[in-house]
């Protein structure tokens, strides 16, 4: 046991050393821009600015050491999220500035080498009151770092709770007459451990309730790491009600797989508590199960699988088990958290699964959507990452998520509440 602890300590020390060296290199390189811009300032001002530059560095290094050597899960989920956000915003922004400086240094290096082969000596300054190339690059580096930092702040203050209702008509070939006009509400990826504005969250729930859908679905990720995170939000989300019921499934974050536990029993208890939380929310949790509804003269099945994700994500879902008993259904609505499940298993199944609802991607919480054009880094990871996808009689809708993870904000991909209306093709 002692040998294992010593081994873990060595790994942590190695990780701490690598991270500290990497981030210090970024800071030292970016610092040259600060030195250049403050060269002509008053001595007192120059000293203050240069000292203030290192304050976020000290705080960031302290945060990293705390994360590596302490147990961050002893503290609130919100505190952990703000620490991660602070580190990410600080060093992503500085990295942009460093890239600007690096381009300038490479350019100067090329000029220096070229000087050996030409008699013309490039001048770094021009006449009049023009600034030097070094000062220009320093200003460009600081400006470059300010843009993403401003974006991070804007995404937190404005984007995090800018809830949007997306109303989508889904054309279904051979749709039974009784289902024409059926309205299905979808909420996904609540991630209650990230919330910091309870009033805004309530406003998002109210938006969906005003739509009066016939059926409401929740497609997973109620929490980030542990069930305790949702406790204070149960009185908000248990207001979600619909005539045909509210149905839910689990997502990859709901199993407690992303934090360390003192024992297997503790982790199991956490998941059992999650099941209880769904009950308190009045969500009908479908764990590889289904519910058969009668709508007019039509058999309508709501089918739910536990999380199933391609690649490294957990595969708890059992599709065959979930579909058992739906053989005579006229329409099957599948709830599966991860959209990669659609191509991998759902679309290929012998029983036609007419409509699948997923979430998981969050649209990366960053992107651009203008009219029919949409772009996000998420598209390089997921073939289906946001919106409606159709293949003949099969449809998939990927919700952009209600909450947020790690970074407590959104830029260009606002949080979504979906109302899907089934119509005859």
N, C-alpha and C positions, 0 to 999 in steps of 0.2 A: 504493500500500500504506500509506504514511504517512497519507494522507488518511482511509483506512478506519479505521486505528487511532485517529486523532484523533476521528473520528465515534463510534466505539465507546466511547472514554473519556468523551465528552460525555454519551452516553446513560447510562453508568454513574454519572457524577456527578449527573445529573438524578434517576436512580432513588434514589441514596443520599440526596439532599436531600429528596425526597418522603417516603421511609420515615422518615427521621430526624425530620422535622417532625411527621408523623402520630403516631409513637410518643411523642414528647416531649409532644405535646398531651394524649395519654391520661394520661401520668405526671403532668403538672402539674395536670390536673383531679382525678385521684384523690388527689393529694398533699394537697388541702384536707381530705379526710377524716382523713388522718394528723395534720395540724396540729390539727384540732378535737379529736381523741381524746387527743392528748398535751398539750393546753393546760395542764392542771392537774398534770401530772407534775413530778417533780423536774427541775431544770435539766439535770443530767448525763444522766438517763434520757431526757428529751425530746430532747436533742441526739443521743444515740446512736441512738434509734429513727428519727429523721428522716434521719440519715446512712445508716443501714442500708437505708432505703427506696430510696435511689438506687443502691445497689450492684447489684441485678439490672438496673437501667436501664443502667448503665455497661457491664456485661458483655454485655447484649443489643445495645447499639449497637456495641460492638466486634465482636460476632459478625456483625452485619449488614454492617459494613464489610469484614470478612474475606471474607464470602461474595461480595460484589460485586466486590472488587478483587483477590482471590487466586483460585487455582484449587482449589475445594473437593475436586475429585476426585483431588488429589494425596494426600489423607488417607483414612483407612479409612472404609468405609460406616457403621460403627457410630458413629464420631465425628460424621459429618455428621448422622446420625439424631438423636443426642442434642442437637446444636445446634438443629436444627429443632424438636424437642420442647420444649426449654427456651424458645425464643422463643414458640412457640404457646401453651404452658401459661401463661407469664407474661402475655402480652398479651390472650389470651382471657379469663383470670380478671379482669384489671384492667378490661377492657371491660364486664363484667357489673357491676362496682362503679361504673363511670362512669355506666352507664344508671340505676342507683339514684339517684345524685347528681343526674343530669339531671332525673329525674322530680321530685325535691324542689325543684330550682331553678325548674322550669317552674311548679310549684304555687305557690311563693313569688311568682313573677312575676305569676301570675294574681291572687293576693291583693293584690299591690301596685297592680295596675291597678284591681281592684274597689274599693280604698280610696278612689279618686277619686269613686265613685258611691254610697258609703254612709258613714254617720256612725260605723258600728261599726268599731273598730280591732281586727283579729285579734291575739291574744296569742300569742307564740312560746313562752311557758312557762306553767306552771300552778303552783299552790301546793305546799307541802311540799317533798319532796326529788326531785320529778320532774326528769328530764333535759330539756334544751331540744330543740326540734325539730331543730336543727342537729346536736346530738350524736347524736340518734336516727338521723338519716339517715346520719351518718358510720359509726355502728356497723352499720347495715343494709348500707352499701356494702362495708365490710370483710367482713362475713359473706357477702354475695353473691359476693364475689371468692373467698372461701375454699372455697365449695362446689365450683365447677368445678376448682379447684386440687387439692382432695382427691380428686375423681373421677379426675383425670389420674394422680395418684400411685397410687391404688387399681388403676386399669386396667393400670398397668405391673407392679406387684408381684404382683397376683392374677390379672388377666384375660389377660395376654399368653400364658400357657402353661396355661390352664385347659382342656385339650383335652377335647372331648366327642365320643363316638361316636353318630352319629344313624343308627338303623336304620329304613329306610323300605321298606314294601312297595309296589311299583308294579304296579297292575292294568293288564294289557295285553290288549285285545280280540284274540282269535284267536291268542294266544301258543302256539307249538308246544309239544307235550307235553315234549319234551326240554329245553326252556328253563325249564319251571316249577320254581321254587325256585333258579334260578341267582343267585348272590350276587356283586355287583359292588362292589368297594371303590373309593372316590374320594378322592384328595388333590388340593388345588388351591392355587395362590398360596403357594408355599413362601417366596418372598422371602428367600432365605438371607442376603442382605446386611444384614438387620435384626436377626438373632438375637443375643442376648446371654447365653443360658443353654443350653449344649450338652447338659447332662444332661436338662433338661426336654424338649428337642427329641427326644432319644432315647426318652424316655418316651412321647411322642406317637406315634412310629413303632411302638413296641411295642404300643400300644393297638390299632392296626389289624391288626397281625400276629396278635394273639390272636383276632381275628374270623374268621381263616382264609377270606377271600373266594376265590371261584373265579377271579376276574380282578381286576386292579388297574389303575386309570387315574390319570393325572396330567394335569390340564387347564390347565397353563401358568403362567407367571411363576415360573420357577426362581430368578431373581435380581432385583435392583432395577435396576442400571445396567450391570454388567459381569460377565463370566463368572467372573472371579477370586474373586468373593464366595462361590461354592459349593464351592470347592476343599476346605476343611476339613470340609465336611458330607457329602461323597461317601461316606465310610465308614459314615455313619449311614443315609442314604437308600438305599444299594445293598442294604440288608437287606430291602427290600420285594420280596417274591416271591409268586407265585401260580401254581397249576397251569396255567392257561390263558395266563399271561404278564402282563407289566406294559407298558402302552402310554401314550404321552405325546404332547402337542402343545406348541407354543410360545404364549406370551402376549405382550401388548404390551410388557412390560418386558424381554423376552429379546433384543431386537434392538439394544440399545444406543442407542435413539433419544432417551433422556432425559439424555444427557450429551454434552459436546463431545469430539471426537477430533482428534488432530493431522493425520490424513489419512483418506481413504476406505478405504485399505488396512488401516489399524489397526482401523477399525470392522468391516470384513469379517472380519479375523482373529479378532476377538472373537466374532463369531457362529459362525465355524467351530469355535472352542474350545467354544462352547456345545453344538454337535452332538456333539463328542467327550465332553463331560461327561455327556450323556444316555447315551452308549454305556458310559461307566465306571459309571454308575448302574444299568446293565442295563435301562434303559428303552428300549422299541422306539419311537423317535421317528417319528411319522407326519406328514410334511410334505406335505399334500395327497395323501395316500395311504391305503391300506387293507390290512387283513389279513383273509383269509377263513379262518374256523375251521370245523371239522366237529364238532358236538356231537350225539352220537347220530346220528339221521338228518336233522339240521337244519343248514342252511348259515347260519352266524352271522358277520356282518361287523363288524369294528371299523374305523371310518372316522375319520380325523383331518385337520383343516384347520389351516393356519397362522392366526395371529391375523387376525380380521375383526371390526371394530367399527364400529357406526354413528357418525355425526357425525365428530368430529375424529380418531378412532382409526384406526390404520393398517389397511389392507385387503390383507393379504398372502395371505389364504385364497383358494383356487380350488376351489369346491365341486364343479363338474363333473369336474375332474381327480381329486379325492379319491374320487368315487363310481364312477369307471370300473372295471369288473370286478366290480361288486356286483349286477349286474342280476338274477342268479338267487338272490340271498340271501333267506332266509326272515325274517331279522331284521337290522336295521342299527342299530348303536350308534354315534352320532356324538360325537366329542370336539371341542368348539369353545370356546375360552377365554371369549369375550364373549357373554353371553346375548342381547344385541340381535341377534345373528346368527340366532337362532331365528325371530323374527317376520319379519325382513328377507328371508331366503332359504330357510332349512332347512325350515320348516313348509310352504312353498309348493311345494316341489320335487315333480316328477312321480313320482319314486321315493319310496315311503313310507319316511321316516326315523323309526323307531319310538321311539327314545329318544335324547335329546341331553343331554350332561353339560357344564356350564359352571362358571365361577367368576367371577373378575374384580372383583366388587362389594365383597367383604369384609364385606357387610352394613354398610358404612361404619365397621366396628369400633365402632359405637356404636348402641344402640337398646334396645328393650324387647321381650321375648318371654315371654308368660305364657299357657300353654295354646295355644289357637288364635289368640290375639291377637298380632300382631307389628307393630312400628313401627320405622322407622329413616329418617333423612334420605335413605338410598339409594333409597327408594321414589319420591322425587320426581324421580329421574334415570332409574331403570330400572323398566320395567313388571314385569319378572321379576327379582327381586333376591336372593331366598333361599328355598330349599325346593323343593317339587314343584309343577309347573304342568302341566296336562293339557288337551288339546283333541282330543277324539275318540280316534283311534288314535295321536296324537302326544303324547309326554311330554318335559318338560324338567326337569332338576334343577340348581339353582344352589347350589353349595357355598359356604359362608361363608368359606372360606379357612383354611389351616393357619398361615400367618405373619401379618405385619403390615407396613405401609408408612408411612414418615414417623413417625407416633406409635407408639412401641414398646409398645403396650398395646391392650386392648379393654375396653369397658364395655357389658355387657348382651348382647353378641354374641360368645360365646366361640369360639375356633378349633375347626374342625370336621373330623372324619374320618367319611366317610359309607359305609354299607353298604346298597346298594340290592338288594332281593330281587324278582325278577320273578315275578309270579303271574298265573294266568289270570283275566281279568275275569269 
